[in-house]
Amino acid sequence: MNLNTSDTSRRVAIQKMLLAISGFSFMPSMLMAENQASTLPPSFTNDGLKPFLVPPSAPLEPGKVGLNIRTLVRSSQTNLQFSSVEFAVAAKKMGPAPHLHKELDELMFVVEGTASVMVEDTVYEIPAGGWHLRPRNMSHTFFNNTNQPFRAIDMYFNQNFEDYLEELYYKIIPDMIAQKASMRDPAIAKRMDALHAKFGITEFPKQRELIIKKYGLW
């Protein structure tokens, strides 16, 4: 009888100990979650955010200049946390000159074809369905090294970068074509310098020519 009582007491003690251990192991994760929630910056709150839908649309074409964009999500819709742009690149077409962003991180999702992305001295080949992150303060560019167009979606974080792209592709480039000018034209170069300064971009145009020659791009 005493043995049974002793066994019962021992089992109860072990159960209490296990409960205590599991409780302590759970507490750090709870404290961490509370700490993360309490330290999120104000820009990450959902004040004023409203749900929205981006309806499907016909696939974007590269267009006459071989590189075309279409804004999907505006930063004004997300409290400047996020924006998204679809772009299409023609076969063997070079993208922008290598450049870096002081404040912007970019995430690419390739929808169709294969994109080549250069970050510093490394080239990544990203097929349809692949993702690629281009962090701030790292020189990067993209181009199409295949004989077929590619389409991708770029996602931009914490900057209204869609405004930069729309200024470039809908205003500066059309003006440049109409004037039969180039990016070296003083008036065009002045506008580009102002745009880069506004969005914290440093560009390396000489490297663009080297990439074009190396891969036979246009």
C-alpha positions in Angstrom: 0.0 0.0 0.0 2.8 2.4 0.9 4.6 1.5 -2.3 1.6 2.4 -4.4 1.3 5.7 -2.6 4.9 6.4 -3.3 4.6 5.5 -6.9 1.6 7.8 -7.3 3.4 10.7 -5.6 6.4 10.2 -7.8 4.3 10.3 -11.0 2.6 13.4 -9.9 5.9 15.1 -9.1 7.3 14.1 -12.6 4.2 15.5 -14.3 4.5 18.8 -12.5 8.2 19.0 -13.4 7.5 18.4 -17.1 4.7 21.0 -17.1 7.1 23.5 -15.5 9.8 22.8 -18.1 7.5 23.1 -21.0 6.1 26.3 -19.6 9.6 27.8 -19.3 10.5 26.7 -22.8 7.4 28.4 -24.2 7.9 31.7 -22.4 10.9 33.0 -24.4 9.1 32.7 -27.7 6.1 34.5 -26.2 8.4 37.3 -24.8 10.2 37.5 -28.2 6.9 37.9 -30.1 5.7 40.6 -27.7 9.0 42.4 -28.0 8.9 42.3 -31.8 5.4 43.6 -31.9 6.1 46.4 -29.5 9.2 47.6 -31.5 7.7 47.7 -35.0 8.2 51.2 -36.5 5.1 53.3 -37.1 5.4 53.0 -40.9 4.5 49.3 -40.5 1.1 50.0 -38.9 -2.0 49.5 -41.0 -3.6 52.9 -40.2 -5.5 54.1 -43.3 -4.8 50.9 -45.3 -7.7 49.6 -47.3 -8.1 46.3 -49.2 -7.6 46.4 -52.9 -7.6 44.0 -55.9 -5.2 43.9 -58.8 -7.3 42.4 -61.6 -5.6 40.2 -64.2 -4.6 41.8 -67.5 -3.1 40.8 -70.9 0.6 40.0 -70.8 2.8 43.1 -71.1 4.8 43.4 -74.3 8.4 44.8 -74.5 7.3 47.6 -76.8 9.3 49.7 -79.3 12.3 50.3 -77.1 12.6 46.7 -76.0 11.7 47.3 -72.3 8.3 48.2 -71.0 6.7 48.7 -67.6 3.3 48.6 -66.0 2.6 49.6 -62.4 0.5 47.0 -60.5 0.6 48.3 -56.9 1.3 51.9 -55.9 3.2 52.8 -52.7 0.3 55.2 -51.9 -1.9 52.1 -51.5 0.4 50.6 -48.8 1.6 53.4 -46.6 4.8 53.5 -48.6 5.7 50.0 -47.5 5.5 48.3 -50.8 4.9 48.8 -54.5 5.0 46.5 -57.5 5.7 46.9 -61.2 5.5 44.4 -64.1 8.1 44.7 -66.8 8.8 43.0 -70.1 12.2 42.8 -71.8 12.9 41.9 -75.5 15.3 39.2 -76.6 19.0 40.2 -76.2 18.0 43.5 -74.6 20.2 45.3 -72.0 18.5 46.7 -69.0 19.6 49.8 -67.0 23.2 50.7 -66.3 24.5 49.0 -63.2 23.4 51.0 -60.2 22.8 50.9 -56.5 20.0 52.2 -54.2 20.7 53.8 -50.8 17.2 52.9 -49.4 15.5 50.4 -51.6 15.4 46.6 -51.7 14.0 44.9 -54.8 12.5 41.4 -55.1 12.0 40.0 -58.6 9.7 37.2 -59.6 10.1 35.9 -63.2 6.8 35.2 -64.9 7.9 34.0 -68.3 11.3 33.4 -70.0 14.6 33.8 -68.3 16.1 36.9 -66.7 19.8 37.5 -66.2 20.5 39.6 -63.0 24.0 40.9 -62.2 24.8 41.7 -58.6 28.3 43.1 -58.2 30.3 40.6 -60.3 27.9 37.7 -60.1 25.3 36.9 -62.8 22.3 34.9 -61.8 20.1 33.2 -64.4 16.5 33.2 -63.2 13.9 31.0 -65.1 10.2 31.4 -64.9 8.9 30.7 -61.4 12.2 31.9 -59.8 12.8 34.7 -57.4 15.7 37.0 -56.8 16.5 39.6 -54.2 18.6 42.7 -55.0 19.5 44.4 -51.7 20.3 48.0 -51.2 23.8 49.4 -51.5 24.9 46.6 -53.9 25.5 47.4 -57.6 23.2 45.5 -59.9 21.4 45.4 -63.2 19.4 43.0 -65.3 19.3 42.0 -69.0 17.9 39.4 -71.4 20.6 37.0 -72.6 18.2 34.8 -74.5 16.4 34.8 -77.9 13.0 35.1 -76.3 11.4 37.9 -74.3 11.0 37.6 -70.6 8.4 39.1 -68.2 8.9 39.7 -64.5 7.3 41.4 -61.5 9.5 43.6 -59.4 8.5 44.4 -55.8 9.9 47.5 -54.1 10.0 48.1 -50.3 9.9 51.3 -48.4 10.2 53.7 -51.4 7.8 54.9 -54.1 10.1 53.6 -56.8 7.2 53.2 -59.3 7.2 57.0 -59.5 10.9 56.9 -60.6 10.1 54.3 -63.3 7.1 56.1 -64.6 9.0 59.4 -64.8 11.8 57.6 -66.8 9.7 55.4 -69.1 6.7 57.7 -69.7 8.4 61.1 -69.8 12.1 61.1 -70.2 12.6 58.3 -72.7 9.7 59.5 -74.9 11.1 63.0 -74.9 14.5 61.6 -75.7 13.1 59.6 -78.7 11.1 62.6 -80.0 14.2 64.8 -79.8 16.4 62.1 -81.3 18.7 62.6 -78.3 20.6 60.1 -76.1 21.2 59.8 -72.4 24.4 61.9 -72.9 22.4 64.9 -74.2 23.0 67.7 -71.6 19.2 68.3 -71.1 18.4 64.6 -70.7 21.4 64.0 -68.5 20.4 66.9 -66.2 16.9 65.4 -65.8 18.4 61.9 -65.1 20.8 63.4 -62.5 17.9 65.1 -60.7 15.9 61.9 -60.8 18.7 59.8 -59.4 19.4 62.3 -56.6 15.7 62.3 -55.6 15.6 58.5 -55.3 19.1 57.9 -53.9 20.5 56.1 -56.9 24.2 55.9 -57.9 24.7 54.8 -61.5 27.7 53.3 -63.3 27.0 53.9 -67.1 30.4 52.8 -68.3 29.8 49.3 -67.0 26.6 49.1 -69.1 28.6 49.3 -72.3 30.9 46.5 -71.2 28.0 44.2 -70.5 26.4 45.0 -73.9 29.7 44.1 -75.7 30.3 41.0 -73.6 26.8 39.4 -74.2 26.0 40.9 -77.6 23.0 42.9 -76.4 21.3 46.0 -77.7 
